[in-house]
Amino acid sequence: MTPRRRWQRADAGAVLLLLGAALLLRQLARGSLFFELVWLAALAWAAAWTFRSLAGRAPLRVRLVVYAAFGLFALLTLGRLAGAAALGFVALYFWLLFSSHGRRGPPATWLAIVAGTLATLSLVTAVDTLLPRWDNGVIFFLGMTATFTAVYLLPRAKGGARWALWPALAWAALTLLVNDPSGGVARWMVPLALIGVGAAWLGYVRRGR
């Protein structure tokens, strides 16, 4: 048995264990938030594992139908986290497309950006449902900053893009402004922006040598 095949079987066993534990928890704590979190994690893991396991064995449309079945089942079995789960499953699908490029060349960068944006919206929806008094705007700005920062830090061969630094800096600046309604941070924005632009320019020049 090849190492890859062995790992696939091990993942299948882990998925079954997690699903079984979530079903048992459902009987013990039906309707609880903790159950919904465990159940959502189990279904997302099972959906991702199935999607990747079918790679090379079934066309993309078949894999999409199977993946969508997991997502629909999650929506039908969840309560308060149903909205966040819907966005989360779509975000995970785009991430799976981005990370499963194989030998077809570098993955499309826009897939990672869409995945990060939808994952951010999923988190905002979850926080809005569970903690309605929290400021969701801050979470959104932080999520978008993290998305473009991750795209910038990824190697070019894996879908990274150097231009992502500029929107990452812009979202970071907006995050600072959102967290400072009094305007005290505004006077720091110009020197911070100059430092960021200077560092990016130096990095660009050094890479061009």
C-alpha positions in Angstrom: 0.0 0.0 0.0 1.4 3.4 -1.0 1.9 6.1 1.7 -0.7 8.3 0.1 -3.2 5.5 0.1 -2.4 4.8 3.7 -3.0 8.4 4.7 -6.3 8.5 2.8 -7.5 5.5 4.8 -6.3 7.1 8.0 -8.2 10.3 7.1 -11.3 8.3 6.4 -11.1 6.7 9.8 -10.7 10.1 11.4 -13.7 11.4 9.5 -15.9 8.5 10.7 -14.7 8.9 14.3 -15.5 12.6 14.2 -18.9 12.1 12.6 -19.8 9.4 15.1 -18.7 11.5 18.1 -20.8 14.4 16.7 -23.9 12.2 16.4 -23.4 10.9 19.9 -23.0 14.5 21.1 -26.2 15.4 19.3 -28.1 12.8 21.4 -26.6 14.1 24.6 -26.8 17.9 23.9 -29.3 18.4 21.2 -29.6 22.0 20.0 -26.5 23.2 21.9 -24.0 25.6 20.3 -21.1 23.3 21.1 -22.8 20.5 19.2 -23.4 22.8 16.2 -19.7 23.7 16.1 -18.5 20.1 16.3 -21.1 19.0 13.8 -20.1 21.7 11.4 -16.4 20.9 11.7 -17.1 17.2 11.1 -19.2 17.8 8.0 -16.7 20.3 6.6 -13.9 17.9 7.1 -15.8 15.0 5.5 -16.8 17.2 2.6 -13.2 18.3 2.0 -11.8 14.8 2.3 -14.4 13.4 -0.1 -13.8 16.2 -2.6 -10.0 15.5 -2.6 -10.4 11.7 -2.6 -12.5 11.9 -5.8 -9.9 13.9 -7.6 -8.8 12.0 -10.7 -11.6 9.5 -10.3 -14.7 11.7 -11.1 -15.2 14.9 -13.1 -15.4 18.2 -11.3 -19.2 18.4 -11.7 -19.7 15.1 -9.9 -17.3 16.2 -7.1 -19.3 19.5 -6.9 -22.6 17.6 -6.6 -21.2 15.4 -3.8 -19.7 18.4 -2.0 -23.0 20.4 -2.3 -24.8 17.4 -0.8 -22.6 17.7 2.3 -23.3 21.5 2.4 -27.1 21.0 2.1 -27.1 18.4 4.8 -25.3 20.8 7.1 -27.9 23.5 6.4 -30.7 21.1 7.2 -29.2 19.9 10.4 -27.9 23.1 11.9 -29.8 25.9 13.7 -28.1 29.2 14.6 -25.0 28.5 12.5 -26.8 27.6 9.3 -26.1 31.0 7.7 -22.5 31.0 8.6 -22.2 27.3 7.4 -23.6 28.2 4.0 -20.9 30.9 3.4 -18.3 28.7 5.0 -18.9 25.8 2.7 -18.8 28.0 -0.4 -15.5 29.5 0.9 -14.1 26.0 1.5 -15.0 25.0 -2.0 -13.1 27.8 -3.6 -10.1 27.1 -1.3 -10.2 23.4 -2.4 -10.1 24.5 -6.0 -7.2 26.8 -5.2 -5.2 24.2 -3.3 -5.8 21.3 -5.6 -4.2 22.6 -8.8 -1.8 19.7 -9.0 0.4 19.8 -12.1 -1.8 22.1 -14.1 0.4 25.1 -13.2 0.0 27.8 -10.5 -3.5 28.1 -9.0 -5.6 31.2 -9.9 -5.0 33.9 -7.3 -8.6 35.1 -7.4 -9.8 31.7 -6.0 -7.8 32.4 -2.8 -9.2 35.9 -2.6 -12.8 34.7 -3.1 -12.3 32.0 -0.5 -10.9 34.5 2.0 -13.6 37.0 1.4 -16.4 34.4 1.9 -14.7 33.0 4.9 -14.6 36.5 6.4 -18.3 36.9 5.7 -19.0 33.6 7.3 -17.2 34.6 10.4 -19.0 37.9 10.5 -22.3 36.1 10.2 -21.4 33.7 13.0 -20.4 36.5 15.3 -23.5 38.5 14.5 -25.6 35.4 15.4 -23.8 34.4 18.6 -22.5 37.8 19.8 -24.9 40.5 18.4 -23.3 43.2 20.6 -19.9 42.8 19.0 -18.7 45.2 16.3 -18.7 43.1 13.1 -17.0 45.8 11.0 -13.7 45.2 12.8 -13.9 41.5 12.1 -14.6 42.1 8.4 -11.6 44.5 8.0 -9.3 42.1 9.9 -10.4 39.2 7.7 -9.8 41.1 4.5 -6.4 42.2 5.8 -5.5 38.6 6.6 -6.8 37.5 3.1 -4.6 39.8 1.1 -1.6 39.4 3.4 -1.8 35.6 3.0 -1.9 36.0 -0.8 1.1 38.3 -0.7 3.1 35.8 1.5 2.3 32.8 -0.6 5.1 31.8 -3.0 4.4 32.7 -6.6 4.4 29.1 -7.7 1.5 28.4 -5.2 -0.6 31.3 -6.3 0.9 34.2 -4.4 0.9 37.7 -5.9 3.2 40.6 -5.0 0.5 43.2 -5.9 -1.6 41.9 -3.0 0.6 43.9 -0.6 -1.1 47.2 -1.6 -4.7 46.1 -0.8 -3.4 44.4 2.4 -1.9 47.7 3.5 -5.1 49.5 2.6 -7.3 47.1 4.6 -4.8 47.4 7.5 -5.1 51.2 7.4 -8.9 50.9 7.3 -8.8 48.5 10.3 -6.8 51.1 12.3 -9.3 53.8 11.4 -12.3 51.6 12.3 -10.8 50.8 15.7 -10.0 54.5 16.4 -13.3 56.5 16.2 -11.7 59.4 18.0 -9.2 60.0 15.2 -6.1 59.7 17.4 -4.4 57.3 15.1 -4.9 59.4 12.0 -1.8 61.4 12.6 0.2 58.2 12.5 -1.2 57.1 9.2 1.1 59.1 6.9 4.5 58.0 8.5 3.2 54.4 8.7 2.1 54.5 5.0 5.5 55.9 4.0 7.3 53.2 5.9 5.1 50.5 4.3 5.6 51.8 0.8 9.3 52.2 1.3 9.7 48.7 2.6 7.6 47.3 -0.3 9.7 49.3 -2.9 13.0 48.1 -1.5 11.7 44.5 -1.6 10.6 45.0 -5.2 14.0 46.4 -6.2 15.9 43.6 -4.5 13.8 41.0 -6.2 14.4 42.6 -9.5 18.1 42.2 -9.3 
